[in-house]
Amino acid sequence: MEPVPEDWNRGIVIVAHPDDIEYGCAAAVARWTAQGKDIRYVLATSGEAGIEGLAPAECGPLREAEEQRSAALVGVHEVEFLGHPDGRLEYGLELRRSLAGAIRRHRPDMVVTMNHRETWAPGLRNSADHRAVGQAALDAVSDAANEWIFPDLPEPRWTGVRLAALNVMIGYTHAVDVTDSVAAAVASLTEHARYLTALSDTPVEEQAAAQIAMATGPKAGFAAERAVGFELYTF
């Protein structure tokens, strides 16, 4: 298995919710920022519907703050929230337009996004928001480059995206060696303390360590103790 190419300078990670990046992908982000790459986060929602018993008006700002602290721990200092409604994302022109605008604003060489398929693995269903964002992000790369699609956006078109990487648990075609960045990834996920506390009585640090261990296990055919898998697209 080949490594994800690293001959690029600026990347954006596009996801649906706070914490989506931290369940494994942040380990790759930590590696890339340590190399001096400029990585930015773009989140479609603020995750305001994500904590049972906590009203969206209170939950959204709390989760935004958790994400900003989490991002800083892996070297990311620009986090954009697009303000779409959590739990009600729909694939279509509105979402494509929003993500194309973000790509034009941030002008990346590399776009990283989410699994857009119905499952993460057999029997493990993916959420509607994840599916919508993953598919729209890939399409938005082409939208952002086309001067005749969304010409009303204020940002000029951007044709500089060379690669897109879909963070997946199965079906990956490439991988990133994250052996030296696992600890940063655990710390990054731990910052989502209020969210993790709502999920389980298990201490937050233990939850984070277990999730990162699962997401960064060895990948067959890839020479690294710990790795994150991606499905790679070229443009």
C-alpha positions as CSV (number, residue, x, y, z in Angstrom):
1,M,0.0,0.0,0.0
2,E,1.3,3.4,-0.9
3,P,1.6,6.4,1.5
4,V,-0.6,9.4,0.9
5,P,1.6,11.9,-1.0
6,E,2.9,14.7,1.1
7,D,4.3,17.0,-1.6
8,W,1.7,19.7,-0.9
9,N,1.6,22.7,1.4
10,R,-2.0,23.7,2.3
11,G,-4.9,21.4,3.2
12,I,-8.4,21.7,4.5
13,V,-10.4,19.1,6.4
14,I,-14.1,19.2,5.7
15,V,-16.5,17.4,8.0
16,A,-20.0,17.6,9.4
17,H,-19.5,18.0,13.2
18,P,-17.1,18.9,15.9
19,D,-15.3,15.7,16.9
20,D,-15.5,14.1,13.4
21,I,-11.9,14.9,12.7
22,E,-10.7,13.7,16.1
23,Y,-11.8,10.1,15.7
24,G,-8.5,9.2,13.9
25,C,-7.9,11.7,11.2
26,A,-6.4,14.2,13.6
27,A,-3.4,11.9,14.0
28,A,-2.6,12.5,10.3
29,V,-3.2,16.2,10.8
30,A,-0.7,16.3,13.6
31,R,1.9,14.7,11.4
32,W,1.3,17.2,8.6
33,T,1.4,20.3,10.7
34,A,4.6,19.1,12.3
35,Q,6.0,19.1,8.7
36,G,5.1,22.7,8.4
37,K,1.9,22.3,6.4
38,D,-0.9,24.8,6.7
39,I,-4.0,22.8,7.7
40,R,-7.4,24.4,8.2
41,Y,-10.7,22.9,9.4
42,V,-14.1,23.5,7.8
43,L,-17.2,22.2,9.7
44,A,-20.6,22.2,8.1
45,T,-22.4,22.4,11.5
46,S,-21.6,23.3,15.0
47,G,-22.9,20.0,16.4
48,E,-25.6,21.7,18.2
49,A,-28.0,18.7,18.2
50,G,-25.3,16.3,19.4
51,I,-25.7,16.1,23.2
52,E,-28.8,14.7,24.7
53,G,-30.4,17.0,27.3
54,L,-28.4,20.1,26.2
55,A,-30.3,22.6,24.2
56,P,-28.8,23.6,20.8
57,A,-28.4,27.2,21.8
58,E,-26.1,26.2,24.6
59,C,-24.6,23.1,22.9
60,G,-23.4,24.8,19.7
61,P,-21.1,27.3,21.2
62,L,-19.8,24.7,23.7
63,R,-18.9,22.3,20.9
64,E,-17.3,25.0,18.8
65,A,-15.0,25.9,21.7
66,E,-14.1,22.2,22.2
67,E,-13.3,21.9,18.5
68,Q,-11.1,25.0,18.5
69,R,-9.1,23.8,21.5
70,S,-8.9,20.3,19.9
71,A,-7.6,21.8,16.7
72,A,-4.9,23.8,18.4
73,L,-3.4,20.7,20.0
74,V,-2.6,19.3,16.5
75,G,-1.4,22.6,15.1
76,V,-4.5,23.9,13.4
77,H,-5.4,27.5,14.2
78,E,-8.1,28.3,11.6
79,V,-11.5,26.6,12.2
80,E,-14.5,27.7,10.1
81,F,-18.1,26.8,11.0
82,L,-20.5,27.1,8.1
83,G,-23.7,27.2,10.2
84,H,-25.7,24.5,8.5
85,P,-28.3,22.7,10.8
86,D,-26.9,19.7,12.7
87,G,-28.7,16.5,11.9
88,R,-30.5,18.0,8.9
89,L,-27.8,18.2,6.2
90,E,-28.9,17.3,2.8
91,Y,-26.7,16.6,-0.2
92,G,-27.5,19.1,-2.9
93,L,-26.7,22.5,-4.4
94,E,-26.9,24.4,-1.2
95,L,-24.3,22.3,0.5
96,R,-22.1,22.1,-2.6
97,R,-22.2,25.9,-2.9
98,S,-21.2,26.4,0.7
99,L,-18.3,24.0,0.5
100,A,-17.2,25.3,-2.9
101,G,-17.1,28.7,-1.3
102,A,-14.9,27.4,1.5
103,I,-12.5,25.8,-0.9
104,R,-12.2,29.0,-2.8
105,R,-11.6,31.0,0.4
106,H,-8.9,28.7,1.8
107,R,-7.3,27.7,-1.6
108,P,-5.9,24.3,-0.6
109,D,-3.8,21.8,-2.5
110,M,-5.3,18.9,-0.6
111,V,-8.9,18.4,0.6
112,V,-9.5,15.8,3.3
113,T,-13.1,14.7,4.0
114,M,-15.3,12.0,5.4
115,N,-16.6,8.6,4.3
116,H,-19.7,9.3,2.3
117,R,-21.0,5.7,2.1
118,E,-23.9,4.1,4.0
119,T,-21.7,2.2,6.4
120,W,-18.3,2.6,8.1
121,A,-17.9,-1.2,8.1
122,P,-20.4,-4.1,7.7
123,G,-23.2,-3.5,10.2
124,L,-22.0,-0.1,11.3
125,R,-24.2,2.5,9.7
126,N,-22.9,5.9,8.8
127,S,-24.9,9.0,9.6
128,A,-26.9,11.0,7.1
129,D,-24.9,14.2,7.8
130,H,-21.6,12.4,7.2
131,R,-22.8,10.9,3.9
132,A,-24.0,14.3,2.7
133,V,-20.8,16.2,3.6
134,G,-18.4,13.6,2.2
135,Q,-20.2,13.4,-1.2
136,A,-20.7,17.2,-1.4
137,A,-17.0,17.9,-0.5
138,L,-15.7,15.8,-3.3
139,D,-18.1,17.4,-5.8
140,A,-17.3,20.9,-4.4
141,V,-13.7,20.5,-5.5
142,S,-14.8,20.5,-9.1
143,D,-17.4,23.2,-8.4
144,A,-14.8,25.5,-6.9
145,A,-12.7,25.2,-10.1
146,N,-15.4,25.9,-12.6
147,E,-16.0,29.6,-13.3
148,W,-19.6,28.9,-14.5
149,I,-20.7,27.0,-11.4
150,F,-21.8,29.2,-8.5
151,P,-20.6,32.4,-10.2
152,D,-22.4,34.5,-7.6
153,L,-19.9,33.4,-4.9
154,P,-17.6,36.4,-4.0
155,E,-14.4,34.3,-4.0
156,P,-12.6,33.7,-7.3
157,R,-12.5,30.1,-8.6
158,W,-9.8,27.9,-7.3
159,T,-8.2,25.2,-9.5
160,G,-5.3,24.3,-7.2
161,V,-6.7,21.2,-5.5
162,R,-4.5,18.3,-6.6
163,L,-5.7,15.6,-4.2
164,A,-8.6,14.6,-2.1
165,A,-8.5,12.0,0.6
166,L,-11.5,10.3,2.1
167,N,-10.9,9.1,5.7
168,V,-12.2,5.5,5.8
169,M,-12.1,2.4,8.0
170,I,-12.2,-0.1,5.2
171,G,-11.5,0.1,1.5
172,Y,-8.5,2.5,1.9
173,T,-6.1,2.8,-1.0
174,H,-3.4,4.8,0.8
175,A,-2.2,5.3,4.4
176,V,-0.4,7.8,6.6
177,D,2.2,6.8,9.2
178,V,1.0,8.3,12.5
179,T,3.2,6.4,14.8
180,D,4.7,9.6,16.2
181,S,1.5,11.5,16.4
182,V,-0.9,9.2,18.3
183,A,-0.4,11.0,21.6
184,A,-1.4,14.3,20.0
185,A,-4.5,12.7,18.5
186,V,-5.6,11.3,21.9
187,A,-5.1,14.7,23.5
188,S,-7.1,16.3,20.7
189,L,-10.1,14.0,21.1
190,T,-9.9,14.4,24.9
191,E,-10.8,18.1,24.4
192,H,-14.3,17.0,23.5
193,A,-14.9,16.3,27.1
194,R,-18.5,17.4,27.4
195,Y,-19.5,15.4,24.3
196,L,-17.6,12.2,25.5
197,T,-19.0,12.5,29.0
198,A,-22.5,12.4,27.5
199,L,-21.7,9.2,25.6
200,S,-20.3,7.1,28.4
201,D,-19.4,6.9,32.0
202,T,-15.9,5.7,31.0
203,P,-13.4,8.4,31.8
204,V,-12.8,10.8,28.9
205,E,-9.1,10.0,28.6
206,E,-9.8,6.2,28.4
207,Q,-12.5,6.7,25.8
208,A,-10.1,8.9,23.7
209,A,-7.2,6.4,23.9
210,A,-9.4,3.5,23.0
211,Q,-10.9,5.3,20.0
212,I,-7.6,6.4,18.6
213,A,-6.1,2.9,19.1
214,M,-8.9,1.5,17.1
215,A,-8.6,4.1,14.3
216,T,-4.8,4.0,14.0
217,G,-4.1,0.3,14.0
218,P,-1.6,-1.3,11.6
219,K,-2.7,-1.4,7.9
220,A,-2.0,-4.5,5.9
221,G,0.7,-3.9,3.4
222,F,1.8,-0.7,4.9
223,A,5.0,-0.5,6.9
224,A,4.1,1.5,10.0
225,E,3.3,0.6,13.6
226,R,0.3,3.0,13.6
227,A,-1.5,4.3,10.5
228,V,-4.6,6.1,9.3
229,G,-6.3,4.9,6.0
230,F,-7.6,7.0,3.2
231,E,-9.2,6.5,-0.2
232,L,-7.3,8.9,-2.5
233,Y,-8.7,10.9,-5.5
234,T,-6.7,13.0,-7.9
235,F,-7.8,16.1,-9.8
